[in-house]
């Protein structure tokens, strides 16, 4: 007689298999949750680093704003405010520098570009803080009163710098290319005032030696260099929006 075999209904699954499948599904679900959690943490870290870079821009703007009060009124409060701004910028740059390597490994190319822009910006902003602080230190240590015309031109440069930093901040918030172009144009204005100061003092020095001219020229040079660093920020903004560097754009030929 033929041997009988146990009948099996299609669709029945042994208990052992069900246990294995359930365990695998549980592990997959747990992994998905971990992936989502990691992605959320990465996005949060990215957002926080970007916010820190924007905050640094506002701090640098505040430092430039206080230069006017320092130069015109010899304000001790303005000097201390600039000093605090410089310390905050140092701290923010250090924090972003320490946290960016881990954050950049968990994001796509577009986000990585944004993170790198944040790092580059905070490096320039930290340098701006140092330059404005050097102006404050020279102004604070002076015993002789500066000429009114020198104060007026230095204040003009500091106000241009403040306006440039404000435009950069708003440009990054709004991703506005026109703000970047405005800053690039304003850099020429701040250079113009600086050169005028140098020409005046060099001419005066030829007539009679004035040791105080040295301080004025160094302050003007520091503000002009701070303007150059702000121009770097505008170029970074352009690169972030357009995906290409303005530094490598072909120059128009003179007609």
Secondary structure, 3 states (H helix, E strand, C coil): CCCCCCCCCCCCCCHHHHHHHHHHHHHHHHHHHHHHHHHHHHHHHHHHHHHHHHHHHHHHHHHHHHHHHHHHHCCHHHHHHHHHHHHHHHHHHHHHHHHHHHHHCCCCHHHHHHHHHHHHHHHHHHHHHHHHHHHHHHHHHCCCCCCHHHHHHHHHHHHHHHHHHHHHHHHHHHCCHHHHHHHHHHHHHHHHHHHHHHHHHHHHHHHCCCCHHHHHHHHHHHHHHHHHHHHHHHHHHHHHHHCCCHHHCCCCCCC
